[in-house]
Amino acid sequence: MKQSIAQGNSYAFAVKILQLARLLRDRHEFELSKQVLRAGTGIGANIEEALAGISRRDFVAKMSIAFKEARETHYWLRLIRDSATVPSEATTPLLHDADELIRILTAIVKTGQEGASETTTHSRLTTQTCKDSHA
């Protein structure tokens, strides 16, 4: 089965986040390590759930959660960078990757929402037409 760009990028990102979390733990930054690890690996987990979604609405909801996790991860990475907790070389590439994931997920969610609103409008029109024809 072919992997989606979001799926592949989020997995590679999660591997890098694991490495950063180890570095943070080595520096006794346990809370930051937990936060960035949870958010950074949550992106791919939610993308995987979205791809197994049972409906378009479910797909969009899970992708929206992945988008929020990407934004949260970006926040933690900026905080780690700006507090000089680790060398900037450890966070700069991850910030770039997080930006890319945010752009990808934004496009996916927007497209999914547009399709969902078209489906909802179509369903309403179909339902209304059926009601009108039976009246």
C-alpha positions in Angstrom: 0.0 0.0 0.0 1.4 3.4 -1.0 2.1 5.8 1.9 0.6 9.3 1.8 3.0 12.3 2.1 1.5 13.3 5.4 1.9 9.7 6.7 5.5 9.4 5.6 6.5 12.9 6.8 4.9 12.5 10.1 6.5 9.2 10.8 10.0 10.5 9.9 9.2 13.5 12.1 8.3 11.3 15.0 11.6 9.5 14.8 13.4 12.8 15.0 11.2 13.9 17.9 12.2 10.7 19.8 15.8 11.6 19.3 15.2 15.1 20.7 13.3 13.7 23.6 16.3 11.5 24.5 18.5 14.5 24.3 16.2 16.5 26.6 16.1 13.6 29.1 19.9 13.4 29.1 19.8 17.1 30.1 17.2 16.3 32.8 14.5 18.3 31.0 11.9 15.6 31.7 8.7 17.7 31.4 9.8 19.3 28.1 10.8 15.9 26.9 7.3 14.5 27.7 5.4 17.4 26.2 7.3 17.5 22.9 7.3 13.7 22.6 3.5 13.4 23.2 2.6 16.2 20.8 5.3 15.3 18.2 4.3 11.6 18.0 0.6 12.4 18.2 0.7 13.9 14.7 1.4 10.6 13.0 -0.8 8.6 15.3 -3.8 10.8 14.4 -2.9 10.7 10.7 -2.9 6.9 10.9 -6.4 7.0 12.6 -7.6 9.4 9.9 -6.6 7.1 7.1 -8.6 4.3 8.8 -11.6 6.6 9.2 -15.0 5.3 8.5 -16.3 8.5 7.0 -15.2 11.7 5.5 -16.3 13.5 8.7 -14.2 11.1 10.8 -11.2 11.6 8.4 -11.4 15.4 8.7 -11.8 15.3 12.5 -8.7 13.1 13.0 -6.7 15.2 10.5 -7.8 18.3 12.4 -6.5 16.8 15.6 -3.2 16.0 13.8 -3.0 19.7 12.7 -3.5 20.8 16.3 -0.8 18.5 17.5 1.6 19.8 14.8 0.9 23.4 16.0 1.4 22.3 19.7 4.7 20.6 18.7 5.8 23.8 16.9 5.1 25.7 20.1 7.2 23.3 22.3 10.1 23.4 19.7 10.1 27.2 19.7 10.2 27.2 23.5 13.0 24.7 23.6 15.0 26.7 21.0 14.4 30.1 22.7 15.2 28.9 26.1 18.6 27.5 24.8 17.7 24.1 26.5 19.6 22.3 23.6 21.7 23.7 20.8 19.7 25.3 18.1 21.0 22.7 15.6 18.8 20.2 17.4 15.6 22.3 16.9 16.0 24.2 13.7 15.4 21.3 11.3 12.5 20.1 13.4 10.9 23.5 13.3 11.2 23.4 9.5 9.7 19.9 9.4 6.8 21.0 11.7 6.1 24.0 9.5 5.9 21.6 6.5 3.5 19.3 8.3 1.3 22.2 9.3 1.1 23.3 5.7 0.3 19.8 4.5 -2.3 19.3 7.2 -3.9 22.7 6.6 -4.4 21.8 3.0 -5.8 18.4 3.8 -8.3 19.7 6.4 -9.4 22.6 4.2 -10.0 20.2 1.2 -11.8 17.8 3.5 -14.0 20.4 5.0 -14.9 21.8 1.5 -15.8 18.3 0.4 -17.7 17.6 3.6 -19.8 20.8 3.2 -20.6 19.9 -0.4 -21.7 16.4 0.8 -23.8 17.9 3.6 -25.4 20.4 1.2 -26.1 17.6 -1.3 -27.6 15.4 1.5 -29.9 18.3 2.6 -31.0 19.0 -0.9 -31.7 15.3 -1.6 -33.6 14.9 1.7 -35.6 18.1 1.0 -36.4 16.9 -2.6 -37.6 13.5 -1.2 -39.8 15.3 1.3 -41.2 17.6 -1.3 -42.0 14.8 -3.7 -43.9 12.9 -1.0 -45.9 15.9 0.1 
